[in-house]
Amino acid sequence: MPHPLRVHIESVCKLTDEEFEYIITHFTLLKHKKHSPLIREGDLVKHEYFVLKGCLRSYITDANTGKEFTYSFAAENWWVSEREAFTKHTPATTTVECLEDCELLALTYENRIKLGREIWKYEHYVSMKTNLGYVALQKRLQLMIMGNTKERFENFVEQYPQLYRRVPKTLIASYLGVSRETISRLYRK
């Protein structure tokens, strides 16, 4: 069975065995337990992570109220990090926590740049995935601004059925900007 990272890269461009073997040597396998933080607010973020197993969430905390606002999830074959802190080498403004036991491939910023310089296919893959991520974020923002609660909920369930079954409804409510009770009411319909 092909490696999940290879399958993900090859969804954009095919690799030779030698290219993939070289790419994978730049990653480190990490395991994190359920409820453990991968990144804490204030951390310097030295890695981006490809999820092999498990589910994570990224959130911000309101300094005045302590309320958490979930802004993204990541499950198998997704990338996760605190993008601004990773690329600008600044302290994280968010927290990324493991919702389940996780296995991750960690890539340092230096190795990310090195792979992009040395293997054009990897750089092309990153560029394509970044663009697709931007499009998804743009659609999410449009829905948050223009869509009603029911539309946001239905879109989430349709777009991420695997997350809907795995993630606590309280966190989905946080992601959608609604109360847990609203999610329960919509779920019953």
N, C-alpha and C positions, 0 to 999 in steps of 0.2 A: 504494500500500500504506500503511495507516495506521501512524503512529508506534508503536513498541512500548510506550512509556510510556502513550500514549493507550489502547491496547488493554487494558493492565493496569488502568488506572483505570476504564475502561468495563466491566470484568468486575464492577464493583460498582455504578457509576452512569454513565449517559450524560452526555456533555459536548457543549456547542455548540462550533463551530469557534473562536469567540471565547474561550471559557473555556479550551480547550486551548492556544491560542496565548499567552494570558496566563500560564498555568501554566508552559509550557516556557521562557518568558523568564527564569524564576527559577533555571534549572539551567545548569550549565557542563559542556561536554563535555570529558572528560579521557581520555587514553590512557596506559596503563602497560604496560611490558614484562613478559614472563614472568619469574618469580622476584623481581620488585621488590616491596618492601613498600608497601602502600597506607596502612597505619597501623602504627606501631611502639609497642611497650609504652613508656609514659611520654609519648607524644605528647598534645598537646591536640587533641581531635577536633572539627573545625569543620564537618564535612560528613557527611551520609549519602549513600549511592550507590545508584543504580539501574543494574543491570548490563545493558548493551546487547549486549556480546560478551565472551566469555571465562568463566573459572572462577576463583574465589578460595576461600581457606580462612581461617578464624579459629582461632587457637590460643593457648594459654597455655603458658608454660615454667616448669617446676619450678626454682626458684632454687637448690636444693641439688644436683640431679642434672643439670640442663640438658635433661631429657627434655621433649619437646613433646607436648601433648595437644590434638588437634583437637576443637573443639566445634561447628563448623558449616562448611558450604560455601555458596557462592552462585554461581549460573550465570545465564544469560540470563533476564531478567524477574524477578529476585529483587533484594531490597534487602540491602545490607550496610553495616555500620558497627560501631563499638564503642558499643553503645546507651547504657550507663551514662555513659561519658565524653562522649558527644554531648549527652545531655539534662541532665546535671548539671554540665557544664563542668569535669570533673576529668581528670587524666591517665589515659590508656588503661592498662588492666591486661592487655590482649591485643595480639596482632599479627594483622594481616590482610595476607596476601600473595597476589599474583597467581600462579596455577598455569599460566596461559596469558597470551598478550597479551590485554589487556582494553581495552574502551571502556566508559566509565562516564559517567553523568549525576550530577554532584555538586550537592547542595542544602545550603545553609547552614542552621544552626539558625534564624537570624533569618528567612530566607525560608520555612522550613517553618512557623513560627508565623504569618507574614504570610499565606501561602496559606490556612492553616486558618481564620484570622479572616475573610478576604475571600471565600472560595469554600466554601460549606458542603458542596458535593459532594466537594471535595478532603478536607476534614476527615472526612467520612463514609467515604470510601475508606480513609484512614489508619487510622481507628478499626476498620473491618472487617478490614483486613489485619493490624493489630496483634493483634486478637482471634484470628484464624486462626493467626497465628504462635505465640501463647501456647498454643493448643490443641495445636499440633504439638509444641511444647517439652514440654508436660505429658505427652503420649503417649510421647515419647522418654524422658523421665525414668522413667515407669512401666515401660517396656520394659527400661531399664538396671537398674532395681531388681529387677523381677520376672522378666524374660525370661532365658532361657539364651543362650549364645553363638550357637547355631544360629538361634534365633528372631530375635535382633538382626540377624544377618547377612541372613537371608531377608527381614526387614522392610525393611532398607536397599535391597536389590536390587529388591524389589517397588515400594517407594515412590520410589526415585531411580534408575531404570535408566540414565538418561543420565549420571548421575554415576558409576555403577559402571563404565561404559565409558571414562570420561575421566580419572578421578582415580587416581593410583598406589595400589596395594593397601596399601602401607605406611601411607598417610594414612587409608584407609578403616579399617584395623586400629586406628589411633590414635583415630579417631572412635568406634569400637565398643568400645574399651577391651580389645582383645585383641592377640595377637601377629600378625605378618605370616604366620608359619607356620600359625597357626590359620585365617587367611583362605584360604591356599592349600589347606589340607586341606578346608575347607568348599566351596571353589570346585570342587574335583575331583568332589565328590559329586553 
